């Protein structure tokens, strides 16, 4: 790993920058999780029971369901 840093000084800067931004990326991921969680709750409340008993198997008269 050290060999990779010694070949390119720019690589060392990029890796250190990425490691420094990890806490901020964690905050962004937490915000995204919260938004998707709220979106899921709203979606379940809006669509709750709307598709109940909508899926059924329409077979021809000469075919029996297992």
Secondary structure, DSSP 8 states (H G I E B T S, - for coil): -HHHHHH-HHHHHHHHHHHHTHHHHHHHHHHHHHHHHHHHHHHHHHHTTTTTT-------TT----
